[in-house]
Amino acid sequence: MKLPYSRAFVTGASGFIGTHLVKKLQELGVSVFKPSQVDVDISNKSAVQQIVKSIKPEVIFNLA
């Protein structure tokens, strides 16, 4: 299966659904950025905007 994106941003990647999603995305060749709570405070809009601007994900999965 070929996905229409190659870079993903996944919040909640360490949770039950997140771990399975990240594993599947990586199997499909997607580069996954999966920040921890220490890396990014997703309740801080400007912090999230900076990360998104920096890594330029093509898709965002919010599982947090």
N, C-alpha and C positions, 0 to 999 in steps of 0.2 A: 504494500500500500504506500503510495506517495502522498504526503501531506502538502498543502499549499503554503506552508511556512517552515522555516528552519531554525527560528529562535523563539523560545517561549519564556515567559515570566510566570512562575507558579508560587502563589502565596499559599500557606498551609501545606507545603510539600512534605512535611514530616508526619502529617496525620494519616489516617487509614486510607482515605480516598487519594490523597496527595501522593503517597508513596507508590501506589499502583499506577496513577497517571504518569508520574515522572518516569517510572520504569518503562512504561509502554512508549512514551515519547522518545526516550533515549534509544530504545530498540528500533524505533523508526528513523533514527538519525537526527533527531531534533536536539539542538543545543539548549539546555534548560538552565535558567537562572532560578535558583530556589533559595531565597534569602531566609535567614533565621530572624527571630525577633530582635536579636542583638545587632544584626546587619542593617535592618531597615524597620523603622516604626511605621507600619502601614496606615496608622491613624494620622500620620503627619503628611498632609497633602504635598508640601514642597519637597519633602524627602523622597516620596514616591515619584514625583515629577522628575527629580534629578536622576534617580535610578533609571527610569524609563528612557529619559533623554540619553543617558550614558550607554545602556546596553541595547537600545533600539529593538525591543522584542516585536515580533510580528503578531503575536497573540498573547493575551494575558488570561490566566485562569486564577480566579480568586476563590480559594477554598478555605480561607481563614475565617 
